[in-house]
Amino acid sequence: MRRSDVATPDGLTLATQESGTPTGPAILFLHGFSQSSACWRAQMSAPSLQGFRMVAYDIRGHGHSSQPTDPATYQDNTLFAQDTHAVITALNLHEPVLVGWSYAGRLINDYVTAYGTDQIAGINYVCARTKNDPAFNGPGNRFLKAMQGADRAAEIIATRQFLRACFTVQPDPATLDAMLAYNMLCRPETRRAHLSRAADDGAVLSTITVPTLITQGTDDLLVSQGLAHVTAAMIPHAELSLYHGSGHAPFAEDSARFNRELAAFVTACATRFSVA
């Protein structure tokens, strides 16, 4: 795993990790709320994906990236768009496919709103929150309040419960402990700032023209599958892939299928882009 830091226009540092073939079709992974780039371990280390150039980064306030305390650094959509653009530019990613899990659906929308889709080959929304409609909030969201509070013990308990809610098939204890560790790198006030951003209505989805794959677990307790169907309706050319019996993290619960579908999608995107 190759690691490097990328500077943002507003002076932060984003921690990135890279694996695979430097000359292969590029994939840029964006993780979800409270998580880190470590969540993509089953992809970054997968033998079947090593022919691609895979990059993942810790979004601002998460993992090993800068963790500013000013809430304003988490409010402006443009800042999040610039972060993704900075990673693409600094690492010279050639027409990457953006893969966004959960909250990162919003981050991809931020990027598309600011920069369009001319410099990306495709998008894979994974159980993604593509619009802020509470009608699609699952019961797992009830743990978010304690994750933002001042009671450290309650925060740890709620974070563990939140992580368990991400899975139908529970991870082994060692994996869950590792997830808890990197989730706790995100401070309560940072979580609060991220979740207090102005709502996104998802209108930008109708402007997306690049190939789009929507991956959704049918038993997702965080983002109900209804939102995946709404997203697919707003992007008429999108492909919807439902993981029956899977929860909020199909890339971990059924990594073999996810990696196979991702490989096929990225290859098709790269071929289409090179022909165009």
Secondary structure, DSSP 4 states (H G I P E B T S, - for coil): -EEEEEE-TTS-EEEEEEEE-TTSPEEEEE--TT--GGGGHHHHT-GGGTTSEEEEEPPTTSTTS-----GGGGT-HHHHHHHHHHHHHHTT--SPEEEEETTHHHHHHHHHHHH-STT-SEEEEES---S--GGGB-GGGGGHHHHTSS-HHHHHHHHHHHHHHT-SSPPPHHHHHHHHHHHTTS-HHHHHHHHTSPP---GGGGG--S-EEEEEETT-SSB-HHHHHHHHHHSTT-EEEEETT--S-HHHHTHHHHHHHHHHHHHHHHHHHHH-
